Amino acid sequence: MRDCATGLGSMWLATQGHKAMGSPLSISHDPQAPLAPIAPSFDAKVKNVIYIHMIGAPSQFELFAHKPELIKYDGKDCPQSYLEGQRFAFIQGTPKILGPVYDFKQYGQTGTFISDRMPHLAEHVDDLCFIHSMQTDQFNHGPAQLKIMTGNQNLGHPSIGSWVTYGLGSENDNMPGYMVLLSGGRLPRVGKSLWGSGYLPSVYQGVQCRSTGDPILNVQNPAGVNSSIRRRALDALNEVNKSTYDQVGDPETLARIAQYEMAYRMQSTVPEVMDIAEEPKEIHELYGTQPGKESFANNCLLARKLVESGVRFVQLFDWGWDSHGSNKSEALNHGFKDKCMQTDKPVSALLTDLKQRGMLEDTLVVWGGEFGRTPMQENRNGDAGNFAGRDHNPNAFTMWMAGAGVKKGISYGETDELGYRVVKDPVHTYDLHATILHLMGYDHQKLSVPFQGLNQKLTGVNKAHVIKGILA
């Protein structure tokens, strides 16, 4: 090969060195303790993540995207340059520009503009890192939610929480490493796929918690079964599984034993961690919580308790942010206002609580939806309707982060004068994923698993970049 006239041998040897530099990580999990903590590839700024997803895509123009030009053009025909070659979920013909429904004010030492719908969150503006140039390539809810949660618009891929727990494990062997809290009265459109483990082992999927009854299904023993009986039954089951493993050698069998054992430990741990009733009065007043009821406020407090207990990744989903204006509950001037009132104080309380406990030093809080909204009034069926509403806009939307690893009090990226397209520092969902993994100590190009002939990654085969401009 060395003496080949064309030099192909040398070329091949050279590529092997390059290939080794970019080769996938070899992460060794203990089959009998698949959630045991694992050291990241490099020093991590973040140990835990609380990811708050507002299902339906909240309008950036009524929250964080201050666009005075929208007031100027309010009620005028949308420029044709905004419509040509574009696909919309519902807009037809030539819609009217819709000015911001709510007023904006400047807050904090940074003078950042926030709408009057978020007065409590505005108190934290100097701690927030806004990304105003988010983009996605999906304009319908289901695929867009999958895209931002799993990196792929199709079903069957692991969620970001699954990748994180696969790479890092968890610090509490009595609890799942990835837990999910729901509010708003409805599941996301694509359901549990948003926190599924895809082709990763099932132990890394998100565990959904309930607001009423048992926090996790079957966490309590049935009538007539006590802890001693449960222990003997598990011991017998484990013997059967161990025998199966000796015969077949499938590592999933050992993982199953580990999951049964963790479930047994969870029976004593989960009820205690998930009980917010014992929290001090001042904490309940801070969050606006009501123990025993389903609420976003309760979930924010639970998120703090779960992270405090060593859960690696906590996901909050809140349904009801799809503000088309087709009815009162989906109107920016009605239902949207209610959603802001339900969530503003609890999110602010979560940041305050984490900060006063010193937990923002190693916890990252992420807030956002699946895409943005248009600067145009939605005119479904050619009629703007009786309520204010906006259509889906994948071209530009706003998210924010706070806590470990990110700069405080900054606004990254810019959109055009009407907030429709990104004009500076675009950030795709892939870049968001790459950045979160980077903050947790992993190179997104190397954290992968072989599946269907490809080293699968959260960022796929796309060119993703860490958003260096927001890193502390």
C-alpha positions in Angstrom: 0.0 0.0 0.0 2.9 2.4 0.8 4.4 1.9 -2.6 1.2 2.1 -4.6 1.9 4.3 -7.6 -1.2 6.5 -7.0 -0.5 7.0 -3.3 -3.9 5.5 -2.3 -2.3 3.7 0.6 -0.9 6.8 2.1 -4.2 8.6 1.6 -6.1 5.8 3.4 -3.6 5.9 6.3 -4.0 9.6 6.6 -7.8 9.4 6.7 -7.6 6.9 9.6 -6.0 9.5 11.8 -8.7 12.0 10.9 -11.4 9.5 11.5 -10.0 8.6 14.9 -10.2 12.2 15.9 -13.8 12.4 15.1 -14.8 8.9 16.1 -17.8 8.2 18.3 -17.4 8.1 22.1 -17.4 4.7 23.7 -19.6 5.1 26.7 -19.5 2.1 29.0 -22.7 1.6 31.0 -23.0 -0.9 33.8 -25.9 -3.1 32.7 -26.9 -3.6 36.4 -26.8 0.1 37.1 -27.5 1.8 33.7 -28.2 5.2 35.4 -25.0 5.3 37.4 -23.2 8.7 37.1 -20.8 8.9 34.2 -18.1 11.6 33.9 -18.6 13.8 30.8 -16.0 14.1 28.1 -14.8 17.5 29.3 -15.5 19.9 32.1 -19.2 20.6 32.2 -20.8 23.9 33.3 -24.2 22.2 33.7 -25.2 19.3 35.9 -29.0 19.5 35.6 -31.5 20.9 33.1 -35.0 22.1 33.6 -36.6 22.5 30.2 -39.9 24.4 30.0 -41.8 23.8 26.8 -44.8 25.9 26.0 -46.9 23.7 23.8 -48.4 25.5 20.8 -45.7 28.1 20.3 -46.2 31.4 22.3 -46.2 34.6 20.3 -42.8 36.4 20.6 -44.5 39.7 19.7 -46.6 39.7 22.8 -43.7 38.6 25.1 -40.1 39.3 24.2 -39.8 40.6 20.6 -40.2 44.4 20.8 -41.0 45.6 17.3 -42.1 49.2 17.2 -42.5 49.0 13.4 -45.5 46.6 13.9 -47.3 49.5 15.5 -46.6 51.7 12.5 -47.9 49.2 10.0 -50.7 47.8 12.1 -53.8 47.1 9.9 -52.0 47.6 6.6 -51.6 44.9 4.0 -48.6 42.6 4.5 -45.8 43.2 2.0 -45.8 40.7 -0.8 -42.2 39.9 -0.2 -43.2 38.3 3.0 -45.7 36.1 1.2 -44.1 35.0 -2.0 -42.9 31.4 -1.9 -43.9 30.9 1.7 -46.0 28.1 3.2 -48.5 28.9 5.9 -50.6 26.7 8.1 -53.7 28.9 7.7 -53.1 32.3 6.2 -54.7 32.9 2.8 -54.6 35.8 0.4 -53.1 39.0 1.7 -53.3 39.3 5.5 -53.0 42.5 7.5 -50.1 43.4 9.7 -51.0 43.0 13.4 -49.4 45.3 15.9 -48.4 44.1 19.4 -51.4 43.4 21.5 -49.6 44.4 24.7 -47.3 47.2 25.8 -43.6 46.8 26.3 -41.4 48.4 28.9 -37.6 48.3 29.6 -36.4 46.5 32.7 -33.2 46.0 34.6 -29.8 47.4 34.2 -29.7 46.0 30.7 -32.9 48.0 29.7 -34.3 44.9 28.0 -37.8 45.2 26.6 -40.4 42.8 28.1 -44.2 43.0 27.6 -46.5 43.8 30.4 -47.7 40.1 30.3 -44.6 39.0 32.2 -44.1 41.5 35.1 -42.7 38.9 37.5 -40.2 37.4 34.9 -39.1 40.9 34.1 -37.6 41.1 37.5 -35.0 38.5 36.4 -34.2 40.2 33.0 -30.6 40.8 34.0 -30.1 37.0 34.6 -31.7 35.9 31.3 -30.0 35.0 28.0 -32.5 35.7 25.1 -32.1 34.1 21.7 -34.2 36.1 19.3 -33.0 34.3 16.2 -34.3 30.8 16.7 -35.3 28.9 13.5 -36.8 25.5 12.6 -37.7 23.8 9.3 -41.1 22.6 10.5 -44.3 24.7 10.5 -46.8 22.3 11.9 -47.0 21.5 15.6 -46.4 17.8 15.8 -43.3 17.7 13.5 -41.9 20.9 15.0 -42.3 19.6 18.6 -40.5 16.4 17.6 -37.8 18.5 15.9 -37.0 20.6 19.0 -37.3 17.7 21.4 -35.6 14.9 19.5 -33.7 16.6 16.6 -35.9 14.9 14.0 -39.4 15.6 12.7 -40.1 11.9 12.5 -41.1 9.5 15.3 -38.8 7.0 16.9 -35.8 9.2 17.9 -34.5 9.8 21.4 -35.4 13.0 23.1 -32.8 15.4 24.3 -33.5 14.3 27.9 -32.8 10.7 26.9 -29.5 11.6 25.3 -28.4 13.6 28.4 -29.2 10.7 30.8 -27.6 8.2 28.4 -24.4 10.3 28.4 -24.3 11.3 32.1 -26.5 9.0 34.1 -28.2 10.3 37.2 -27.1 11.3 40.7 -30.0 9.6 42.5 -30.3 5.8 42.1 -33.7 5.9 43.7 -35.2 8.0 41.0 -35.4 8.0 37.2 -32.8 10.3 35.6 -35.4 12.0 33.3 -38.8 13.1 34.6 -41.7 14.8 32.8 -44.4 17.1 34.2 -47.5 18.1 32.3 -50.0 20.9 32.7 -52.7 22.6 30.7 -55.1 19.7 30.6 -53.9 18.0 27.4 -51.0 16.0 26.1 -48.8 17.3 23.3 -50.0 16.2 19.8 -47.4 13.5 19.4 -47.7 12.4 23.0 -45.0 10.5 24.8 -42.7 10.4 21.7 -41.5 13.8 22.9 -39.8 12.2 25.9 -39.2 8.7 24.5 -35.9 7.0 24.3 -36.2 5.9 20.7 -33.4 3.5 19.8 -31.6 4.1 23.2 -32.4 1.6 26.0 -35.8 2.2 27.5 -34.2 3.1 30.9 -33.4 6.5 29.4 -36.9 7.5 28.5 -38.7 10.2 30.4 -41.0 9.1 33.2 -44.3 11.0 33.2 -45.5 12.2 36.6 -49.2 12.8 37.5 -50.6 15.8 39.4 -53.4 13.8 41.2 -53.4 10.4 42.7 -50.1 8.4 42.7 -47.4 10.7 41.2 -46.3 7.7 39.1 -48.6 4.9 38.1 -48.3 1.7 40.3 -45.8 3.4 42.7 -48.0 2.1 45.5 -48.4 -1.6 46.3 -51.8 -3.0 45.6 -54.1 -3.9 48.5 -52.9 -6.9 50.5 -49.2 -6.5 49.3 -46.7 -5.0 51.7 -43.0 -4.2 51.2 -41.8 -7.6 52.4 -44.0 -9.5 50.0 -42.9 -7.2 47.1 -39.3 -7.8 48.0 -39.7 -11.6 47.9 -41.5 -11.4 44.6 -38.8 -9.3 43.1 -36.1 -11.6 44.3 -37.8 -14.5 42.6 -38.3 -12.5 39.4 -34.7 -11.4 39.4 -33.6 -15.1 39.6 -35.6 -15.9 36.5 -34.2 -12.9 34.7 -30.6 -13.8 35.7 -31.2 -17.3 34.4 -32.5 -15.9 31.1 -29.5 -13.7 30.8 -27.1 -16.6 31.3 -28.9 -18.5 28.5 -29.4 -15.6 26.0 -26.9 -12.9 27.0 -29.1 -10.0 26.2 -27.9 -7.0 28.2 -31.5 -5.6 28.2 -32.3 -8.4 30.7 -29.9 -7.0 33.2 -31.3 -3.5 32.5 -34.7 -4.9 33.3 -33.5 -6.2 36.7 -32.0 -2.8 37.4 -35.3 -1.1 36.5 -37.3 -3.4 38.8 -34.9 -2.7 41.6 -35.2 1.1 41.0 -39.0 0.8 40.9 -38.9 -0.9 44.3 -36.7 1.9 45.7 -39.0 4.5 44.1 -41.9 3.3 46.2 -40.4 5.0 49.2 -38.6 7.9 47.5 -41.1 9.2 44.9 -44.0 10.0 47.3 -41.7 12.0 49.5 -40.0 14.0 46.7 -43.3 14.6 44.8 -45.1 15.8 47.9 -45.1 19.6 47.9 -47.5 20.0 50.9 -44.7 20.1 53.4 -43.0 23.0 51.7 -42.9 26.2 53.8 -45.7 28.7 53.5 -43.5 31.3 52.0 -42.5 28.9 49.2 -46.2 28.3 48.3 -46.8 32.0 48.3 -43.8 32.5 46.1 -44.9 30.0 43.5 -48.7 30.3 43.9 -49.0 26.6 44.4 -52.0 24.5 45.3 -51.1 21.0 46.5 -53.2 18.2 45.1 -54.2 20.0 41.9 -52.8 20.0 38.4 -51.1 23.3 37.8 -48.1 24.7 36.1 -47.1 26.4 39.4 -47.0 23.0 41.2 -44.9 21.6 38.4 -42.3 24.4 38.7 -41.9 23.7 42.4 -41.7 20.0 41.7 -39.0 20.7 39.1 -36.9 22.4 41.8 -37.5 19.5 44.2 -36.6 16.9 41.6 -33.3 18.6 40.5 -32.5 19.0 44.2 -33.0 15.3 44.6 -30.5 14.5 41.8 -32.7 14.0 38.8 -30.6 14.9 35.8 -33.2 16.3 33.3 -36.7 17.6 34.2 -39.1 18.5 31.4 -42.2 20.7 31.9 -44.9 20.8 29.1 -47.7 23.3 29.4 -50.5 23.1 26.8 -52.5 26.0 25.5 -50.2 28.5 23.6 -51.5 28.1 20.1 -52.9 31.6 19.6 -54.5 31.6 16.1 -57.4 33.8 17.2 -60.0 31.3 15.8 -61.8 31.4 19.1 -61.6 33.1 22.5 -59.4 30.5 24.2 -56.9 30.8 21.3 -57.0 34.6 21.1 -54.0 36.8 22.0 -56.3 39.2 23.7 -58.1 36.5 25.8 -56.7 33.0 26.2 -53.1 34.1 25.7 -53.5 36.5 28.6 -54.7 33.7 30.8 -51.8 31.5 30.0 -49.4 34.3 30.8 -51.1 34.8 34.2 -50.8 31.1 34.9 -47.1 30.9 34.1 -45.4 34.2 34.7 -45.3 34.0 38.5 -44.3 30.3 38.8 -41.4 30.7 36.3 -40.1 33.8 38.2 -40.5 31.9 41.5 -38.5 28.9 40.1 -35.6 31.2 39.1 -35.7 33.0 42.5 -35.8 29.7 44.4 -33.0 28.1 42.4 -30.9 31.3 42.8 -31.4 31.6 46.6 -30.4 27.9 47.0 -27.3 28.3 44.9 -28.6 25.9 42.4 -28.4 28.2 39.4 -24.6 27.7 39.6 -25.0 24.2 38.0 -28.6 24.1 36.7 -29.7 25.4 33.3 -33.2 26.5 32.7 -34.5 26.6 29.1 -37.8 28.2 28.1 -39.5 28.2 24.6 -42.0 26.8 22.1 -41.6 24.8 18.9 -41.7 27.8 16.5 -42.8 31.4 16.4 -45.8 33.4 15.2 -46.2 35.7 12.2 -46.3 39.5 12.3 -49.5 39.2 10.3 -53.0 38.7 11.6 -54.2 35.2 10.7 -57.0 35.4 8.2 -58.3 31.9 8.1 -60.7 31.4 5.2 -60.0 34.9 4.1 -61.5 36.4 7.3 -59.5 37.8 10.2 -62.3 36.9 12.6 -63.3 38.6 15.9 -60.1 37.8 17.9 -56.4 38.7 17.6 -54.3 35.8 16.4 -51.1 34.9 14.5 -50.2 32.0 12.3 -47.2 29.7 12.6 -43.8 31.1 11.8 -40.8 28.7 11.6 -38.5 31.5 10.3 -37.9 33.3 13.6 -38.8 32.9 17.3 -37.5 33.6 20.7 -36.3 31.4 23.5 -34.4 32.1 26.7 -32.0 30.4 29.0 -30.8 31.1 32.5 -28.3 29.7 34.9 -25.2 27.7 34.5 -22.9 28.2 31.5 -24.7 31.1 29.7 -24.2 34.8 29.8 -26.5 36.9 31.9 -28.6 39.8 30.6 -27.9 39.5 26.9 -30.0 39.3 23.7 -28.5 37.2 20.9 -29.5 37.4 17.3 -31.7 39.8 15.4 -34.8 39.7 13.2 -36.0 42.2 10.5 -38.0 45.3 11.4 -41.3 43.2 11.5 -39.8 40.2 13.3 -40.5 37.8 10.4 -37.0 36.7 9.4 -33.6 36.4 11.0 -31.1 38.9 9.8 -28.2 38.3 12.3 -26.8 35.2 14.0 -29.4 32.5 13.1 -29.8 29.7 15.6 -31.3 26.4 14.3 -32.8 23.8 16.7 -29.6 21.7 15.9 -27.5 24.5 17.3 -29.6 24.7 20.4 -29.1 20.9 21.0 -25.3 21.2 20.3 -25.0 24.0 22.8 -26.9 22.2 25.6 -24.8 19.0 25.1 -21.7 21.2 25.1 -22.7 22.8 28.4 -23.1 19.3 29.9 -19.7 18.2 28.8 -20.3 16.4 25.4 -19.4 17.1 21.8 -22.6 16.6 19.9 -20.6 15.1 17.0 -19.3 12.3 19.2 -22.2 11.4 21.5 -23.8 8.8 19.3 -25.1 5.2 19.1 -25.0 2.9 16.1 -28.5 2.3 14.6 -29.6 1.3 11.1 -26.1 1.6 9.7 -25.4 5.1 11.0 -23.9 6.6 14.1 -27.1 8.4 15.2 -26.8 11.7 17.1 -29.2 14.2 18.6 -28.1 16.7 15.9 -28.2 14.1 13.1 -26.1 14.6 10.1 -26.7 18.3 10.0 -24.1 21.0 10.4 -24.7 22.1 14.0 -22.7 24.7 15.9 -22.3 25.5 19.5 -23.7 29.1 20.1 -20.4 30.5 21.4 -21.8 34.0 21.7 -24.0 33.0 24.6 -21.5 31.0 26.6 -20.3 32.5 29.9 
